[in-house]
Amino acid sequence: MKLNSYTITQGRDRAAARSYLKGIGFNDDDLKKPIIGVANTWTETMSCNYKLRDLAVHVKAGIRAAGGTPMEFNTIAISDGITMGTEGMKTSLVSREVIADSIELMARGHMFDGIVALVACDKTIPGAGMALLRLNVPGVILYGGSILPGRHRGHDITIQDVFEAIGANAAGRMSDDELLEIENHACPGAGACGGQFTANTMATVMELIGLSPMGTAAVPQVDIRKEDVAFRCGEVVMNCVRKNILPRDVATRKAFNNAIAGVAATGGSTNAVLHLLAMAREAEVDLKIEDFQTISERTPLFVDLKPSGRFVAVDVDKAGGIPVIAHRLVEGKYVDESALTCTGHTFGEEAAKAVETPGQQVIRPLDQPLKSTGGIAILRGTLAPDACVIKLSGHNKRKHSGPARVFDREEDAMAAVTHGKINPNDVIVIRYEGPRGGPGMREMLGVTSAVVGGGLGDSVALITDGRFSGATHGFCIGHVGPEAAVGGPIALLKNGDRIVIDADKGTIDMLVPEAELAARRAAWQPRKTDYNAGAIWKYAQLVGPAHLGAVTHPGTEAESHCYADI
């Protein structure tokens, strides 16, 4: 087998390269085997990725046992939850691009024959997927796993409960002592956020799209079984190398459709829209934002998970894991079971191996869904010509009409909510938080949780050109495009303008006369960014619109309705 890595490791002229590698323990036999890059997103800055360094040991053992030579390297990880509500949150989506770029650079530079990417927190998962699809070398994604739930007064809690407790405390509905009690117990150890928030949504995506071996993601990070999962991933990548199973052979259009169906069925994060669009661009798959609407409409919501349901992520593992979800999707003919996976088996063959735990309640029978349609809808209208995304799981509200309360940054909206300045029926608008305008498209979990904690969750709507966390629930609409920074209609809103949202019709409109809008448009001026150098500045110059995945590839900026310099 002629290996890509031989360009680095074999022949007389590569003696210097071999000398470097022999100095750290590799020998001639090692360097004749397939070289597998082990991309690790371990960090000590959060619980999500904390045990990935331990899991890498077992991945490498699996690679060696299957006849390969592993070479571990690391890349970055930014915690959405820890940076939430601060300037630091602007780095989160930027990090997705940096993760993809850094894995690409290492793989191209060292000419790896395959890659295993260890991921856990929100942006590491799509970042790794983007890198594998861009490189198109044999690869596998290993999700580190969910955190275990905390306990508070006899019931399971997650980090979502902490964010909502902050809002309840600010509204005088919870004592300082109880807030501290929830803070102290919500995160009992290592692992990613414990609901079907963005990390677990994207972990589900990676199994259902076929880039992670089915049956691996739902095992919690601190569970001893995760070591066997890691070892298996090392074996799987070696099989991919030998059989030349490439990421783009796996992540075809039908595989993307399968993944979107999984997001719909599990009430997954709206961030999956952004990330799957970005991955599709890397895979050169023609996926459009409207496809999420089409697939969600035909797929029932049948997995009962937080933030809107009863159960936490580890309950999926107890129920039999993501293969049970896959089996339900096959049973209902909501997926294409012929899609290839990284194991070399089809989606249907992998789903057929599912072993469902008798009596489990988290993954419901198809004749008892939570809703007849999925949890995500796409809206367009005069406020969002380039579309926006709403999450519909967890509530039955489909329409809202009310006056705009406009804020030009998240912090101002948060202050208004926590100081009791938001009224029932208001439409909270948070703008200049888009991909380019933020820069970085911050999530708004702090604001949405404060609204819920303050008792306004059922009576107000929230709209932003930024993002909402996977832990968000309520009538929340994100990814509004074109964003304010490029002169989109959201930039022209004023306090008191009436906004009408109708999820049944798929519309979102601002009721402002055209002559008034024209006058406002003529007076509008682009805002200056606070970032004039460095990584965030570079991102702002390159990033395209949210409805195309907010990627930094050339050309995406031309595919939006309007784009102004900042």
Disulfide bonds with the S-S distance in Angstrom:
none
